Amino acid sequence: MEAKGLSRRAVLGGLAASPFLWSCVASAANETLSVVSDGTFTLPVASLSRGRDVKDIRDALTRAGQPIDEARTYLNISVLKRGDDIILFDCGAGQNFVPGAGHLMEALSAAQIKPEQVKHVLFTHAHPDHLWGALDDFNAPAFPNAQFHLSQSEYDFWHSKDIWAQLPEDRQSFAAGAQRILKELTPVLKLFKPGAEIVSGILSTPTPGHTPGHVSYEVKVGSEIVTVIGDALTHPILSFEYPDWAGGFDHDGTRAGTTRKSLLDQLAAGKRKLIAYHLPNQGQGRVEKVGAGYRFVAGS
C-alpha cells in the first residue's frame, strides 16, 4: 500500500530540518494552533515494532519506499496561542535524553514566545521525550507561570509499587525520570481523569496502550477541532497500515493496537486534522481509509 502524500523525500527531509520550525495548523480570531520542533533522532528499524521479525518490518518499509536500516523520529510540540497566553502539549525531552532532542526553548524563542507566557502544559503521557523538558537546569519548572496537567492513571502507573517489574531493563530510567520530575512539579501539577475538559475548548480523551494513562486532546480552534494524539500513532506507515503491530515502545501492545484502530476509524470518518508527536510533516495530516487499512495523508 502506497502512502499517499508521504514520499521518501518527505521523510528524509527531516534530516536537515531546523529546530526552529514553526508551522500553523489552525487559526481563528485571537488564537492559533501551531507546531514547533524539539528536534529529531534516529532509531534502528528493528525497534519500531516489538515482537515483530525485523524482516517483516523491512518488507513493509520497502513497499512504502522508506529506509530499511534507520528510522528518523520527529518531536513535534503543539502550541496553542490564545491572546498573550500559551498552552503547550508536552514539553520535549530536555537536554539529558538523546542527542538531537531538547530544542524546544530555542524553537519558542525563535517564535518570540517566552517561557513566562506559558500558562498550561498538557501532557499526553510521561515518557522522557514528552516530560523531561519540564524542568530547567536548576530542577525548577521550565515554565514558571504554568500549571502542568497529567492524567491520574498515568501518574498512578509511574508510581505503582511494581513499576520496575513492569518495565524492561532498558526502560528503568523512564520510571526514575518520571518520578523525579513529577515530584519537582508537585506544587504546580494537576491530575485529571480522561474525558475531562482541561482548559476551555480542550477535551482530554483516553487513548491507552502506549502507556496505561496515555491521553489525546481534542482542541477547538474557532469552529474547527484538531486532535493532538501524542504517541497513539507513532509511525507514518506501520501505525496506519499495520495498526495491530505493537509499537516498539508500547507498554501494552494489544491495548495500543485496539486504541489505534478505534482512533484511525474516528479520524478517517470525521476527516479531522491530527497532530502526532513523532510523524513527519510536523506531525500534521489526516487519516484516509483504504480498503481494510488506513493511510497517513500529510498536510495541514
C-alpha positions in Angstrom: 0.0 0.0 0.0 1.5 3.3 -1.0 1.4 6.2 1.5 -0.4 9.0 -0.4 1.2 12.4 0.2 4.2 10.8 2.1 7.2 10.3 -0.1 10.7 9.1 0.8 11.9 12.6 0.2 9.4 14.0 2.7 10.5 11.5 5.4 14.2 12.1 4.8 13.7 15.8 4.6 13.7 16.0 8.3 17.4 15.2 8.4 18.1 18.8 7.7 15.1 20.2 9.5 15.6 23.3 11.5 14.9 23.0 15.3 13.2 26.4 14.9 10.5 25.0 12.7 7.1 26.8 13.2 4.1 25.6 11.3 0.5 26.8 11.6 -2.2 24.1 11.8 -5.4 26.1 12.5 -6.3 29.7 13.4 -9.2 31.8 14.3 -9.8 35.2 15.9 -7.1 35.7 18.6 -6.0 32.1 18.6 -3.6 29.9 16.6 -2.6 26.3 16.9 0.9 25.7 15.6 3.7 23.1 15.8 7.3 23.7 16.9 10.1 21.1 16.8 12.1 19.8 19.8 14.4 18.1 17.4 14.8 14.7 15.8 16.7 11.5 16.3 17.1 8.1 14.6 16.1 4.6 15.7 17.1 1.2 14.3 14.1 -0.1 12.3 14.2 -3.3 14.5 12.9 -1.1 17.4 9.8 0.1 15.5 7.7 -2.9 16.4 8.1 -5.1 19.5 7.8 -8.8 18.9 7.8 -8.5 15.1 10.6 -10.1 13.0 12.8 -7.4 11.5 12.3 -8.9 8.1 8.6 -8.1 8.3 9.3 -4.5 9.3 11.8 -4.0 6.5 9.5 -5.6 3.9 6.7 -3.2 5.0 9.1 -0.2 4.8 10.4 -1.3 1.4 6.9 -1.5 0.0 6.4 2.1 1.1 9.7 3.3 -0.3 11.2 4.1 3.1 14.7 3.4 4.5 15.1 0.0 6.0 18.1 0.5 8.3 17.3 3.5 10.4 14.1 5.5 11.0 14.0 9.2 11.9 11.6 10.2 14.5 10.4 13.7 15.0 9.5 15.6 18.2 6.5 17.8 17.3 5.2 20.0 20.1 1.8 21.6 19.6 1.4 25.2 20.7 -1.9 26.9 21.2 -1.7 30.7 21.4 -4.7 32.5 22.8 -4.1 36.2 23.0 -1.0 36.5 25.1 -1.4 33.1 26.8 0.4 30.0 25.6 -0.7 26.3 26.0 1.8 23.6 25.3 1.0 19.9 24.6 4.0 18.1 26.0 7.3 19.9 26.5 10.1 17.9 24.9 13.0 15.8 26.0 15.2 18.4 27.7 19.0 18.2 27.4 19.5 14.8 29.0 17.7 12.3 26.9 19.3 11.7 23.4 21.4 13.8 21.0 19.3 15.7 18.6 16.5 16.4 21.0 16.0 19.3 23.5 15.5 22.2 21.2 12.1 23.4 22.5 13.3 26.6 24.2 15.3 27.6 21.1 12.2 27.0 18.9 9.9 29.0 21.2 12.5 31.8 21.3 12.6 31.9 17.5 8.8 32.2 17.6 9.0 35.1 20.1 7.5 33.1 22.9 8.9 33.5 26.4 8.7 30.7 29.0 6.8 33.1 31.3 4.0 33.3 28.7 3.2 29.6 29.0 0.1 29.2 31.2 -0.6 25.4 30.8 1.4 22.3 29.8 -0.8 19.3 28.9 1.0 16.0 28.9 -0.2 13.1 26.7 2.0 10.8 28.8 5.2 10.7 30.8 7.8 9.2 28.5 11.1 11.1 28.6 10.8 12.8 25.2 7.5 14.3 26.4 8.2 15.1 30.0 11.9 15.7 30.7 11.8 19.2 29.2 9.5 20.3 32.1 12.4 21.2 34.4 15.3 23.7 33.8 19.0 23.2 34.7 18.2 24.0 38.3 15.4 21.4 38.7 12.7 24.2 38.7 9.8 24.3 36.3 11.0 25.4 32.9 7.7 27.4 32.5 7.5 29.3 35.8 3.9 30.5 35.4 2.4 27.3 34.1 0.0 24.7 35.5 1.1 21.2 34.4 -1.6 18.6 33.7 -1.3 14.8 33.6 -3.9 12.1 33.7 -4.4 10.4 37.1 -4.0 6.9 35.6 -0.6 7.9 34.0 0.6 9.3 37.3 -0.5 6.2 39.2 1.3 3.9 36.7 4.7 5.6 37.1 4.2 5.5 40.9 3.0 1.9 41.2 4.9 -0.3 43.6 5.8 -2.8 40.9 6.7 -0.3 38.2 10.3 -1.7 38.0 9.0 -5.2 37.3 6.6 -3.9 34.6 9.4 -2.4 32.6 12.3 -3.9 30.6 15.7 -3.1 32.0 16.5 -0.6 29.2 13.5 1.5 30.3 14.1 1.6 34.1 15.4 5.1 33.6 12.0 6.1 32.2 10.4 5.4 35.6 13.2 7.0 37.6 13.0 10.1 35.5 9.2 10.3 35.6 9.2 10.0 39.4 11.9 12.6 39.9 10.4 15.2 37.5 6.8 14.7 38.7 7.9 15.1 42.3 9.5 18.5 41.4 6.3 19.6 39.6 4.0 18.6 42.5 3.1 22.2 43.6 2.0 23.0 40.0 0.8 19.6 38.9 -2.9 19.0 38.4 -4.2 15.4 37.8 -7.3 14.7 35.9 -9.5 11.8 34.7 -9.6 11.3 30.9 -12.7 12.8 29.4 -12.4 16.0 31.4 -12.2 19.4 29.8 -8.7 20.5 30.9 -8.9 24.1 29.7 -11.8 25.8 27.9 -12.1 24.2 24.5 -9.6 21.4 25.2 -11.1 18.0 25.9 -9.0 15.0 27.0 -9.7 11.6 25.5 -8.4 8.3 26.7 -6.0 6.6 24.3 -4.3 3.9 26.4 -1.8 1.3 25.4 1.3 3.1 24.6 1.2 3.9 28.3 -1.7 3.0 30.6 -2.7 6.6 31.1 -1.9 8.0 27.7 -4.4 10.6 26.5 -5.1 12.7 23.4 -6.6 16.1 23.2 -9.4 17.5 21.1 -8.6 21.2 20.6 -11.2 23.6 19.4 -9.9 26.5 17.3 -12.7 28.6 16.1 -15.2 26.2 14.5 -12.5 23.6 13.8 -11.4 20.7 16.1 -7.9 19.3 15.8 -6.8 16.1 17.6 -3.4 16.2 19.3 -2.7 12.4 19.5 0.7 12.2 21.2 2.1 8.7 20.7 -1.2 6.9 19.9 0.2 6.8 16.3 4.0 6.9 16.0 5.0 5.8 12.5 3.7 7.0 9.2 3.5 3.5 7.7 3.4 0.9 10.4 0.8 2.7 12.7 -1.6 3.2 9.8 -1.2 0.1 7.6 -0.5 -2.4 10.4 -2.2 -1.0 13.5 -2.3 -4.4 15.1 1.6 -4.5 15.3 2.8 -3.5 18.7 4.9 -0.3 18.6 8.4 -0.7 19.8 7.7 1.5 22.9 4.1 0.4 23.6 3.7 -0.7 27.2 0.7 -2.9 26.2 0.8 -3.7 22.5 -2.6 -5.4 22.3 -4.4 -2.5 24.0 -2.4 0.0 21.9 -3.5 -1.8 18.8 -7.1 -1.6 19.8 -6.7 2.1 20.5 -5.0 2.7 17.2 -7.8 1.1 15.2 -10.5 3.0 17.1 -8.7 6.3 16.7 -8.0 5.7 13.0 -11.6 4.9 12.4 -12.7 8.1 14.2 -10.2 10.4 12.4 -10.9 8.9 9.0 -14.7 9.2 9.4 -14.5 12.7 10.8 -11.9 13.9 8.3 -10.3 15.7 11.2 -6.9 17.2 11.3 -4.4 15.5 13.6 -1.0 16.4 15.1 1.1 13.4 16.1 4.2 13.8 18.2 6.5 11.6 16.0 5.2 11.8 12.5 6.9 13.7 9.6 5.4 17.0 8.1 5.5 18.4 11.7 3.1 15.7 12.6 0.2 17.3 10.6 -2.2 15.4 8.4 -5.3 13.4 8.1 -6.3 9.7 8.0 -7.8 8.1 4.9 -9.5 4.7 4.9 -8.0 2.4 2.2 -9.7 -1.0 1.9 -9.2 -2.7 5.2 -6.4 -0.4 6.2 -5.6 3.3 6.5 -3.0 5.8 5.2 -1.5 8.9 6.6 -2.1 11.9 4.3 0.5 14.6 5.2 -0.6 18.2 5.1 -2.2 20.9 7.1 
